[in-house]
Amino acid sequence: MPIDDPFKHSTLGSGIFYKDPRAALAWLEAAFGFEPSMVVSDADGRLVHSEMRFGDAYIIVDSEWADHVASPASLGGKNTQSAYVRLKDGLDAHCEHARAAGAEIVQQPADQFYGERLYRARHPEGHVWTFTQTLRPASREEAEQLSGLRIDGWHR
């Protein structure tokens, strides 16, 4: 029999690794509006595990605790993954708030052919975060016509 998740995790979350995870927790809250939901420390005060929420999603913010995990700051700024966050509204204001908190805006807010608006921001350690907001429903045919691309499958 399945057991209910007492932490109320969504089906998919992501682990994001930082050289300084405590600073990342504070920055992600101040710049992007993530909310800390759990911070676990050892007897010496070192961060062992932490989770943050944004809407119904969660992320784990962690340190470089093993050889197979690293911050972009340890990889010459290269990202091996990117987090996408869907906003219900207020994308432009969210971008300006992130900019004021020190985020480097690597892609300015812009409307996309598939009916969304998005921007991308880089955390000081190098993680690139993409924020999107649905503007209008777009059909596959409309998206193909506007983009000049062939699209197999479409959102349901």
C-alpha positions in Angstrom: 0.0 0.0 0.0 1.5 3.4 -1.0 2.4 5.7 1.9 1.6 9.5 1.6 4.6 11.8 1.3 4.6 13.8 4.6 6.7 16.4 2.8 4.2 16.9 0.0 6.8 16.8 -2.7 5.6 17.2 -6.3 6.3 14.4 -8.7 9.5 16.0 -9.9 12.0 18.1 -8.1 15.6 19.1 -8.8 18.8 19.2 -6.8 21.0 22.3 -7.4 24.6 22.2 -6.1 26.5 25.2 -4.8 29.9 25.9 -3.4 28.2 28.0 -0.7 24.7 26.5 -0.3 23.8 28.7 2.7 24.4 31.9 0.6 22.4 30.3 -2.2 19.4 29.7 0.1 19.4 33.4 1.1 19.9 34.6 -2.5 17.3 32.3 -4.1 14.8 33.6 -1.5 15.7 37.3 -2.0 16.1 37.2 -5.8 13.5 34.7 -7.0 11.0 34.3 -4.2 11.8 30.7 -3.3 10.8 29.7 0.3 13.0 27.6 2.5 11.0 24.6 3.7 13.7 22.6 5.4 17.3 23.2 6.4 19.3 20.4 8.1 22.7 21.2 9.8 25.2 19.0 11.5 26.6 19.6 15.0 29.2 22.1 13.6 26.5 24.1 11.8 27.4 22.8 8.3 24.5 22.4 5.9 23.7 18.7 5.4 20.4 19.1 3.4 18.0 21.8 2.4 14.8 22.2 0.4 13.0 25.2 -1.0 9.5 25.6 -2.4 8.1 27.7 -5.3 4.4 27.1 -5.8 3.8 23.4 -5.9 7.5 22.6 -6.8 10.5 22.0 -4.7 14.3 22.1 -5.1 17.0 20.7 -3.0 19.9 23.2 -2.5 23.0 21.3 -1.6 26.8 21.6 -1.4 29.4 19.9 -3.6 29.3 16.8 -1.4 30.7 14.3 -3.8 32.9 14.1 -6.9 30.0 13.8 -9.2 28.2 17.0 -8.2 29.4 20.6 -8.8 28.4 24.2 -9.0 29.0 25.9 -12.3 31.5 28.0 -10.3 33.7 24.9 -10.1 33.2 24.1 -13.8 34.3 27.4 -15.4 30.7 28.6 -15.4 29.4 25.8 -17.5 25.8 24.6 -16.8 25.0 20.9 -17.2 21.3 21.5 -16.4 18.9 24.4 -16.2 15.9 24.9 -14.0 12.6 26.1 -15.5 10.1 27.9 -13.3 6.5 28.7 -14.4 5.0 31.9 -13.1 1.3 32.5 -13.1 1.8 36.2 -13.8 4.1 39.1 -13.2 7.1 37.9 -15.2 8.5 41.3 -16.0 8.3 42.5 -12.4 9.9 39.2 -11.3 12.7 39.9 -13.7 13.3 43.4 -12.4 13.2 42.1 -8.8 15.8 39.4 -9.6 18.0 42.1 -11.4 17.8 44.4 -8.4 18.9 41.4 -6.2 22.0 40.9 -8.3 20.9 38.4 -10.9 22.6 38.8 -14.3 19.8 38.8 -16.8 21.2 36.7 -19.7 18.0 36.8 -21.7 15.6 39.7 -21.4 11.9 39.1 -21.1 10.5 38.3 -24.6 7.4 36.7 -26.0 7.9 33.3 -27.6 6.2 31.8 -30.7 4.5 29.1 -28.6 2.5 31.6 -26.5 4.8 32.2 -23.5 7.0 35.0 -22.3 10.3 34.1 -20.7 13.5 35.4 -19.3 16.8 33.8 -18.1 18.8 34.9 -15.1 22.3 33.7 -13.8 22.9 33.2 -10.1 26.3 34.5 -8.9 27.7 30.9 -8.9 26.6 30.5 -12.5 23.4 28.5 -12.5 21.0 29.8 -15.2 17.3 29.9 -14.2 14.6 30.2 -16.8 11.3 31.8 -15.8 8.2 31.5 -18.0 4.6 32.8 -18.1 1.8 31.7 -20.4 0.4 34.6 -22.3 -2.1 32.8 -24.6 -2.8 29.3 -25.8 -1.1 28.6 -29.1 -1.9 25.7 -31.4 0.9 23.5 -32.9 0.0 24.7 -36.4 0.4 28.4 -35.3 3.7 27.6 -33.5 5.0 25.9 -36.6 3.9 28.8 -38.9 5.4 31.4 -36.6 8.7 29.5 -36.0 9.2 27.8 -39.4 9.9 24.6 -37.4 8.3 21.2 -37.7 6.8 20.2 -34.3 5.9 16.6 -33.5 3.5 16.3 -30.5 2.2 19.3 -28.6 1.0 20.3 -25.1 -2.2 18.7 -23.9 
